[in-house]
Amino acid sequence: MKRSTLSHSLLNIILVFIESALTLLLRLDPELRKAAYPLAKQGTVVCVRMYLPHVEVYATFSYKGVLLDANLPVGRTEPDVIINAYSIQVLSALTSHDIETTDKLQIRGDSVQVQLVKQFIMQMGFGSLIQSLLKKLKGGSGKSKPSEAELATKKEDYKRRITEQQTQINTLTIKNRELETTVKELQSKQKTWMMTAIVAIIIAIGSLIALFIN
């Protein structure tokens, strides 16, 4: 019992340090904040189950940062995404900034959220932190080669924008057709009214002529 309590306390201390490091990373790296934003918007909860040693950690994404805990957050019955891997695999994925290493992790959950979590993990590599620090030191003047996570995010943004624009074009096309139909109907009614008015005028003139003749 004492060993279990000590392990749990030690885990909590480690999580506090990691959480503080994540907060620092999010402040220094705008691309990491961009990767975390959609997860924070959905309040995504990620369960990381590591082996050798066996550790289970819950990461809750929020606008305040990434909150780490050894237990599932209150009010949640299950996490949104589950990661199963050996501790060395998780550490390698977090430090390598490599898509192949990240893909080796067993990640289960909604496909969209799984992809967002992968992008966040790839963006959280030490290489990204070094680039961010160099940008800060250079005043942001230097341009670095975009990472695979950045390219994937931009690609998804472009796809989303194209889809939104296509939807707007289709909507405008439908509205334009509706307006054309309305205009044709009004023109047809106008012609009918004009013909009716002309006939009525002719009949009225004919009636007046008949009265004068009689």
Disulfide bonds with the S-S distance in Angstrom:
none
